[in-house]
Amino acid sequence: MKKITLDLHDIFNKHQQIEEALNDVLDQAQQEGAKLVEIIPGKGSGQLKKRVLKFLERNRDRYDRVDKDSKNWGRLFVRFK
């Protein structure tokens, strides 16, 4: 199963770049037929994770489901059919 990882640590305070990176990784997953995208917003205050979840909710038609990692709350999994 092909997996793509997006680590947002380097751009955590650059709002425009975050949205661009999220759009790019969803596009890449669709183009390459990936079944899983791992997004790492980090643990921090939780604000970046909330922002990522809001973005994903607005783009719900682009993927199948989102799972939160039960062992690492600083990581999300976006699954595709």
Kinemage of the C-alpha trace (Angstrom):
@kinemage 1
@onewidth
@group {chain A} dominant
@subgroup {mainchain}
@vectorlist {calphas} color= white
{ca met a 1} P 0.000 0.000 0.000
{ca lys a 2} L 1.425 3.344 -1.070
{ca lys a 3} L 1.689 5.935 1.701
{ca ile a 4} L 2.594 9.619 1.436
{ca thr a 5} L 3.760 11.609 4.471
{ca leu a 6} L 3.350 15.342 5.014
{ca asp a 7} L 5.222 16.809 7.995
{ca leu a 8} L 3.984 20.321 8.803
{ca his a 9} L 6.601 21.138 11.473
{ca asp a 10} L 8.626 23.399 9.162
{ca ile a 11} L 5.660 25.556 8.103
{ca phe a 12} L 3.478 25.454 11.228
{ca asn a 13} L 3.102 29.259 11.383
{ca lys a 14} L 2.780 29.974 7.655
{ca his a 15} L -0.959 29.722 7.088
{ca gln a 16} L -0.982 30.044 3.285
{ca gln a 17} L 1.769 27.446 2.892
{ca ile a 18} L -0.129 25.005 5.121
{ca glu a 19} L -3.207 25.089 2.871
{ca glu a 20} L -1.026 24.780 -0.242
{ca ala a 21} L 0.843 21.798 1.241
{ca leu a 22} L -2.425 20.081 2.178
{ca asn a 23} L -3.890 20.664 -1.286
{ca asp a 24} L -0.688 19.419 -2.904
{ca val a 25} L -0.542 16.221 -0.850
{ca leu a 26} L -4.207 15.381 -1.568
{ca asp a 27} L -3.600 16.023 -5.288
{ca gln a 28} L -0.471 13.863 -5.204
{ca ala a 29} L -2.301 11.010 -3.465
{ca gln a 30} L -5.090 11.091 -6.040
{ca gln a 31} L -2.677 11.252 -8.992
{ca glu a 32} L -0.455 8.442 -7.701
{ca gly a 33} L -3.285 6.248 -6.453
{ca ala a 34} L -2.030 6.310 -2.864
{ca lys a 35} L -4.318 4.733 -0.299
{ca leu a 36} L -2.947 6.588 2.726
{ca val a 37} L -1.629 10.051 3.553
{ca glu a 38} L 0.003 10.534 6.932
{ca ile a 39} L -0.181 14.159 8.093
{ca ile a 40} L 2.025 15.212 10.992
{ca pro a 41} L 0.863 18.501 12.494
{ca gly a 42} L 2.812 17.758 15.683
{ca lys a 43} L 1.647 17.794 19.266
{ca gly a 44} L 2.184 21.439 20.251
{ca ser a 45} L -0.909 23.347 21.379
{ca gly a 46} L -3.222 21.444 19.051
{ca gln a 47} L -4.102 24.513 16.966
{ca leu a 48} L -2.389 23.244 13.826
{ca lys a 49} L -4.154 19.889 14.102
{ca lys a 50} L -7.499 21.710 14.408
{ca arg a 51} L -6.643 23.760 11.328
{ca val a 52} L -5.773 20.601 9.378
{ca leu a 53} L -9.025 18.914 10.445
{ca lys a 54} L -11.048 21.970 9.355
{ca phe a 55} L -9.291 21.947 5.976
{ca leu a 56} L -10.022 18.249 5.561
{ca glu a 57} L -13.677 18.757 6.474
{ca arg a 58} L -13.978 21.441 3.772
{ca asn a 59} L -12.443 18.998 1.263
{ca arg a 60} L -14.419 15.926 2.305
{ca asp a 61} L -15.124 14.910 -1.302
{ca arg a 62} L -11.419 14.262 -1.986
{ca tyr a 63} L -10.861 11.285 0.351
{ca asp a 64} L -12.677 8.421 2.086
{ca arg a 65} L -12.027 9.021 5.802
{ca val a 66} L -9.687 10.509 8.415
{ca asp a 67} L -8.362 8.525 11.354
{ca lys a 68} L -6.620 9.959 14.383
{ca asp a 69} L -3.642 7.968 15.611
{ca ser a 70} L -4.599 6.517 18.998
{ca lys a 71} L -0.935 6.188 20.010
{ca asn a 72} L 0.303 9.570 18.761
{ca trp a 73} L -2.174 12.468 18.871
{ca gly a 74} L 0.196 14.554 16.723
{ca arg a 75} L -0.559 12.455 13.640
{ca leu a 76} L -3.545 11.967 11.316
{ca phe a 77} L -4.213 9.419 8.601
{ca val a 78} L -6.221 10.323 5.498
{ca arg a 79} L -7.487 7.214 3.748
{ca phe a 80} L -8.520 6.867 0.109
{ca lys a 81} L -10.551 4.131 -1.599
